[in-house]
Amino acid sequence: MKKSKKKPIIIIAIVIVLIIVAISIVRCSSTSVPDDTAMYSGILVEPLAEHDLSTSISVSGTTESQEKTSVTSDLTYKIAQLNVAVGDYVNAGDVLCVFDASELQAQIKTLEDQLNNADTLTSKQSAINNRALNEAKEEKAQQLNTAQTAIDNAQSAYDNAVAAKSQLTDAFNECRKQISDVSGTLALCSNTESEEYLSLQEKLSDLTVSSNTLMEQIQEADTTINTCKQALDEAKSNYSTVEKTANQQIQSAQDTIDTQGLSTDNADAKKELETLKRKLDKITAKAEHSGIITSLNVSNGSIHAGGELMTIQNTNALKLTVTIKESDILKLKEGMKAIVTSNADESKEIEGTVSKVVDFVSGSSAPSQDGQTTTNGYSAEITLPDNCGLLLGMSAKAKILVSDEEKSLAVSYDSIIDEDGNSYVYKAVADSNGKYKIEKVKVTKGTDSTYYTGITSDDLAEGDYIVSYPDSVTEGELVDIDETYLSGEDGE
């Protein structure tokens, strides 16, 4: 029996295949695991450049009208004419609807007739009352004139009595003076039997009689004065009494006139008539401003129950009502700019302004960016420019610019180190040997954004290499830099 020659050939082929596989495995292993030297390519740096440092809050909401008017009426009559439908555009002053005024006009006619009859009676009574008032005034004038005449007469009698007493007093004083003079002369006469003495004695006797007579007349004058004074006082008192009584009569007549128009029946009727006329003035409902009819609660021939007739919204002046997270509410202020995009056209950006911030929990709700409704209560309104192209009720997103900083030199947060109350960065400066020397530079920090912080320093310029991780180097150290991320030196 012959041995087969194929068996050794198969074995040799298998060995060759195993050798090739082993070589491939070794090569793969050597290329996939580099040594430590191959992994190090230098420190990471970033060229100093200008960056946008503005920060924003992303929100979402639904567009609403800035001018939303609820057209209401307290009239409860039938709608005789309806001139609009939902979706119609109306101008300010357009007639929206007219109520049936027939019932109202009939009520007004009945009340007007009733009041006209009452007015006729009132007019007649008013003439009588006015005549009584005029007569009371005339009577007062006559009575006061009579009382004044009595006062004048009493005053004249009193004045005459006072004047008469004054004359008597003067005469009495003169008489007493003469008595004193004669008595003095008599005292100087030594011869009481002389003719001169006897003559002076007789004269003294006559003067004494005259003095006594004048004294009696003065006393009578005092009585007359007292009588005249009493009469004058009575005349004045009578004048006051007459005047008071006359004024009371006049006031009574005036009160009659004043209360004439205060009849309860007429007052109530007039008040009701005024109410009905005010209703008649509102029988036609007009648009206060231009806009679209967005809701309608009445129809032709329907009886209005009171309240809202329809709603008008100005679609040319819109606002975006958005929900604000609790973590963002304290950052917002009125007047901040906002960039708005609608879900219908995300490519179009609209610049709005935050016009209202509701910084208390109101319980209202609005859709958030993820489409879910939140009820945390914090919200804001963003006023959109007129004719912005959006429609009522559209969902939209907005970025509210909390800080609107212009581009400025900035580095990443991690590039800055703070020591002893100062801030520093490490700058990598190339030397002649292809190495980079580490320099420590003091900087002033500016605005923070999401990733970058603005810095200023007289020792830095745009394009300088700033070490990304300062903890990996020391001042004065010579290093290599990793140029992997330096391809974009000319911009961000």
Salt bridges, closest charged atoms under 4 A:
GLU67 OE1 - HIS289 ND1 3.70
ASP74 OD1 - LYS282 NZ 3.25
GLU112 OE2 - LYS277 NZ 3.54
ASP113 OD2 - LYS109 NZ 2.80
ASP181 OD2 - LYS177 NZ 3.34
ASP222 OD1 - LYS165 NZ 2.44
ASP233 OD2 - LYS229 NZ 2.87
ASP328 OD1 - LYS331 NZ 3.41
GLU381 OE2 - LYS319 NZ 3.27
ASP418 OD2 - LYS445 NZ 3.58
GLU419 OE1 - LYS440 NZ 2.57
ASP464 OD2 - LYS427 NZ 3.94
ASP480 OD1 - LYS435 NZ 3.19
GLU492 OE1 - HIS51 ND1 3.30
